[in-house]
Amino acid sequence: MKIFTNPNAQLKSKFGEYQIAVLGNIVAVSAEGTASKSAIARYSQDMIEVISGFQGGDWAFLGFLHGAAMLTPDAESELQKSIEWRAGKGMKLGALVTGRTTIEGLVKSQFERIYRKAGVKLGIFSTEEQAVRWLAQQGFMM
């Protein structure tokens, strides 16, 4: 994940199973493991702090999922609320890299469902390069 090794990226949070970094108008998250409702609530609070730095400007989400990166049912509901809130705070689209997950089909279906309900465009990719290229085509640069 080049964004996390880029010296210009600002590492905003590194708690347990996730890291958050910002580069340009992209917020990147690297996550692994099964997420519970309490983990998503903590993550959502960290995202609120990060997003406030954009002061209402447009931004994109870039997610990297590893291992069995899935959501429990109550965590999915919690993340749904967070994505809807973010959409109201300038998040225009999301790109998800699922190439390192062990249950890719389930992960894809969960995130497609969440983003569809929130009305936010989501691209799902196997590699970081594909995701970054797509984000650039949409006007979001690192």
Secondary structure, 3 states (H helix, E strand, C coil): CHHHHCCCCEEEEEECCEEEEEECCEEEEEEECCECHHHHHHHHHHHHHHHHHHCCCCEEEEEEEEECCCECHHHHHHHHHHHHHHHCCCEEEEEEEEEEECCHHHHHHHHHHHHHHHCCEEEEECCHHHHHHHHHHCCCCC
